[in-house]
Amino acid sequence: MNPKIQKVNLQNLDDMQISFSSSNPFENLEYFQAMEVSDSASEKTGWIPNHLGELENGKLNSFLPLYKKLNSYGEFIFDQQWANALQQTGRDYYPKFLTAIPFTPCEGERILAPNDEKKIQLIDSCIELLKAEEIESWHILFPNSVGKKILRDQNFIERFNYRFVWHNNSFKDFDEFLAIFTSRQRATIRKERKSIKNADIQFASKNFDEINNNDWDIFYNFYRQTYFERGQNPYLTKEFFYNINTANHILKPVIFFAYHKDEVIAASLCFAGKDTLYGRHWGALRKVKNLHFECCYYQGIEYCIENDIKYFDPGVQGEHKIRRGFQPKIDSSFHYFLKDDFGDAVSNFCKSEKKQIENYIEACKSYTPFNKDYKI
C-alpha cells in the first residue's frame, strides 16, 4: 500500500486537522463519526470501519470511507443475487469492501481528496488491501459525476439505477410550481394538501440552529415507528441523532413537525446542502390520508422555494413521486472484483440491466404530468 496512505480511525477525529471540506452534509467526517460512535454503523451492526487516508503530522489530506461488510443491509443497492451466485461456486461473497454513506442513498463525492492524483492513490491502495486480505469485491455507492468519471477511467463496473429529484425552476412560491402541471394533476395536489388542512394539521419546521435533544427525542419516536410497522428494528440509534446535534452547524439538519392541535403527530427529517435538500427519514403515530405526501414532499418543496435551494432529493425509487413533480434521473454504483471470472459475469448482467433501466426512465418521463409548455 502507498506509504502515504494509512488507516484512519474516526474515533480520533477531534485530534485531526482536516484539509478538505464539503457543502454536502454526508461528505463531512462528523456524519461518519456520528454513525460509528453511536453503534449505528459499527462492527456491532456489520459495518467494520477500514477507512483509508493520507494523514501527515495530524493533518488529514484525503479520505476514503471504507467498511468491511458482513451483509448487504442498509445499502439500497441490492446485490444478494450476486452473493448467492458466488457462494454457489464455493467462494465467499462476504466480507466485502464498501465505500458508501451508511444508510444514506444520496449522491455525492465518495473519494474525498483535492485532486485526481490523490484519489487514484486511494483507489490503488484499497485494491492492494483487497488483494492482501483476499476479499472478492469492492463496491462504491452513489458517487457524483466527478467520481463516476474517475471510476470509469479505472475500469470499475458501473451498475445503473434511478431516483426521482425535484428541480427548482426559480419558483417564487408553491402556486407557481403548481402552474407547471396539467390542470387535473394540479387539482389533485391541491386536494391532497387541503385534506391535511381540513384535518386541522399544521406544520412547523426547525432549522439546524434551532434543534435540540428534546426535538431529537420526539423525532426518534416517529423514525422508530416507521421500522416497527415493517417488522424491523431501526438502523439508527437515538445516540446517532444526539451526535448529529453536536455538529448541527456542519451537517445542517431540518425537521418538519406536523401538529394536530398541540400534539406532534408526525415528522420528517432532511439535511440541507449548498444546492440540494436531502430527504432522509419520516414517521407518524397516526395514519392520516396524504400526511406522508405533505410531510415528506410538499413541505420540502416549499422549503426549497423559500430558501432558493435548487434540488430536492427525497431518496431513491418511489414512482408515486412522479405525480408530485419529481423527475426521473439515472444514478449508478461502481464495483470492482478481484477475479475476472465473476467480474465478467457481473459486467454482462449490468449491461443487460442498463437497457431495462433506460427503458424504465423513458416510460417514467411519458407519465410526468407537466403541461406542454414546461420542458424537463
N, C-alpha and C positions, 0 to 999 in steps of 0.2 A: 504494500500500500504506500502511496505517496507519503514521504516522511513529514510533509507539512500537514497532512490530514490525520486527524485523530478522533477518537470517540468523544462525544460531548455529553456531559451529564447536566441536564437542565435543573437538577436539584441545586446546582451551584450557580444558577443564572444570576443571582444578585451580586455575585463576585466578578461577573464578566463585564467587559466593555464591548458593546455591540456596534460594529462599524456600518451596519446597514439598517434601513427602516422601511416601512411599507404603510400605505394607506388602507390596505386590505386587512381587516382585523384578524383574520385567520392566518396571516403570514407573520404575525408578531409572536415571539417566543413565549410571551406571557400566556398566550392561549394554550400552547402545548404544555407549559408548566402547570397550568390550572388543571388540565386533563390528568396529568400524571400524579401530582401530589394529592389529588382528591380520589385516587384509585378508580377513576372513570376509564382511563386508558393506561393501564399499567400491567405488570406481569400477572397480577391477580385476575385480570379480566382477559388475558390472552394477547395483550399488546406489550411486547417486551421492547423497551427503548434500546435502540442501537444507533442513535444519531451520530452523524459524522460532520466534521467541520474543520476549518483552518483556524487554529487557536494559537496565537502568539503573544506571550507575555500578558496573559489575561485578556487579550483582545480577540473577539470572535470576528473573523473576516469573511467567513462563508459558513453556510449551514445546510445540511441535507437531513430533513426529518426522515427517520428510518425506524421501522418497527419490525421485529421478528414476530410473525403472526402464527398462531396455532389453529386458527379458524378463519372464516370469512365474514364474521358478524360485524355489522356496523360500517360496511364499506360502500354499499349501494351500487356495487359492480358485482354481478352475480357470476362467479366462476366455479360453482360447485360441480358443474358438468366436467370441467377440466380436471378438477380434483379427482372425481370418480374415474375418469378415463385413465389418468396416470397411475392411480393406485391399482387399477386392474392389471397393469403391466408389472406390478410388483415393486414399483418405485413410490417414494413418498412425496406428496404434493406439499404437505406441511412438515416442518415450518417453512414459511415463505417470507421473503422480504417485502415490505410495503412502505411506499412513500405516499402519504396522504394526511389530510387533516382528520383526526378521528371523529367519526360520526357526523361529518360535515361535508356533504357533497356539493361544494361550491367551487367554481373555477378560480384559479389563482396561480401565482408563481410557486412551484414546488421545490426548485433548487435555488436557494437564496444566496446569491453571490453577485458582486459588482460587474462581472463581465463573463463572456462565454468561456474564456480560458479557465477560469476558476470553477465554472460549472462543470466543464468537461473533466477537470481534475477530480471533482466529487463523484461524477458518474464512473470514471475509471476505477477509483478507489473502492466504490461499492461493488463493482463487478469482481474486483480482486478478492474482496471479502466474501462474496457469494461463492467463489471457487474454493477459497480456503476452508469455508465451513460446509462445502458440498451441499449447498441449498439449491434446489432446482430452479427457482424463479424469483423475479423481482418485478413488482407492479407499481406503477406511478399513476395516481388517480386525479383526473380533472385538472390538468395543467392548463395555463392560459396560452394564448397564441405564441408568445415568445418561447415558452417552454416546449410547446409542441414542435416548433421548428428544430430546436436543438436535438430533441429525442428522435425525430425523423432522420436527421443527419447522422445520428449514432446508431441507426438501423434497429430501433425498437419496433416492435409490432404494435400497430395502432388499432384499437378497438373503438368503434363508434357507438355513440349513444345519443340521447336527446334530452332537452329540458325546455321549459317554457318561460320566457322572460318578457317583462313589461318594459316598453320603451316610452320615455317621457319626451313627447314631441313639443316641448316648451309650453305645455298646457297651463293656462292661467288658473284653472280650477277644475273640479270634477265634472261639471256640466260641459265644459269644453272638451274634456276627454270623452264624455258620452256622445258627443256630436260625431265622432268617427264611426259609430255603429250604424247598422241598419235600424230602421225605426222599431222593428219587432224586438231586436235584442236590447235596444235602449230601454224599451218599456219593461223588458224582463228584469234588467238590472235595477231599475227604479223600483220595481215591485218588490224585489228581494230586500233592498235597503229600507223601504217603507215598512215592511213586515217587522223589521227589528225595532224601528221607532214605535210602531203600534204596540209592540210587546213591552214598551217602556224601558228599553235597554239603551243605555248611553255609554259613551267611551271616553276614556282619558288616557293620554299617553305620558310616559315618563322617559325623559332622555337620560343618558349615562350619568350626568352630573346631579341627577335628582334621585337616582335609585339607591336604596339602602338594603340591608339584610332582611328587614321585615318584608320588603317588596319581593325579594327572592323566596322567602318562606311561602308567601301567598302564591307566587308563580309556580313553585315546585309542586304544590298540591295539584295544580292543573296539569302540568307536564307529566307527573306520575300517573294521573288518572288515564291519560291517553294510552299509556302502555298497559295498564291493568285491564282496560277494555279489550285489548288484543290478547290477553292472557300471557303477557310478557313482563319481565322486570325492566325498569327504565335503565337505559345505558348510562346516564349521567347521575352522579350523586349530588345531594344538596350541597356538599362541600365544594363541588365544582363551581357552582354559582356564587358561593361566598368568595371563592378565589378570584372569580371574574370581577367581583366588586372591588377588589383591591387594585385592579388595573382598568377600571371603567374608562378613565381618560384616554387610554390607548385603544381599548377594544370596542368602545362606543356601542354598548347595548341600548336597545329601545324596547320598552314593554308597553303593549297596548292592553289596558284593562277594560273589561266590559262590566258594567254595573246595572243591576236591577234594583231600583230604589237605592238603598245604602249598602247593598251586598255585592261583592265582587263574584261574578258567576263564571267568568272565562278570562283567558289572557293569551296573548301571542307574543313571542319574542323575536326580535330582529337584531341585526348588527349593521351599523352604518359605516360603509367605506366612503372613499372620496367621491365616487360617481355611481355607486351601487348600494342599494339596501338589500341585505340578505335575510330572507325569512327562514327561521330555523325550527321553532317548536311552538306548540299551542296545546291548550286543553280546556275543557269545560266540565263543570259539575252538573249541568243541566243540559238536556237535549232540547235545543230550540232551533226550529227550522231557519235556515240561512245564516245562523250565527257563525258558522265556520267561514263562509264566504266573506262576511263583513269583517270578522276579526283577523283573518289571515290574508285577505286580498285587498278589500276596499279601503281599510284603514291604512294599509301600507302604501297604496297608490296615492291616497290623499297626502300622506306624509311626504312622499317623494315630490309631489307637485308643490307643496308648501315650502319645501326645503331645497328645491331645484336640484334634485337627485336624478340622474339620467336613466338609471335602470333599477328595476325591482326583480330580483331573482328569488322566488319563494321556495326553491328546492326542485329536485329532479322529478320528471314524469308528471302525470296527472292531466289527462285530456280535458277534464272539466275546466281547466284554466283557459282554454282557447275561447270559450264563450264569454269570458270576462276580460278579454283584451290582451292576454299573454300570447306572445308569438313563438312558434316553434324554432328551436335553434339546435344545431348539431354540436355535441361536445364529444370528448373522447378520453380514453385512458391508454396507457402505454405499458408494454410488457416485454420483459427480457427473459429468455430461457437458456439455461446453462447448456443444454444439449439440443442439437439441431433437429433430432427426430421429432420430439414433442413440439419444439418451436415451429417447425414447418407445418405440423398438423393444426396448431392454433392459428397460424398465419392464414392458412386456407379457410378455416372457419370464420375468421374475422373479415376476410374479403367477401365471403358469401353473405355474412350478416350485414355488411355495409350496404349492400344493394337493398336489403329489406328496410334498413333504417332510412335510406334516402327516399324510397317509395312511401314510407310512412310519413316522413316530413312533408312531402308534396301533397299527400292526402290531407294532412292537417291544415295546410295552407288553404286548401279549397273550402274548408269549413270555417275559416276565420270570418266572423260576422261583421266585417267592416263595410262601410258603404263604398261605392265605386270610386269616389274621389280621393279616398285615403290609400296611400301607397305604403306597402310593407317594406 
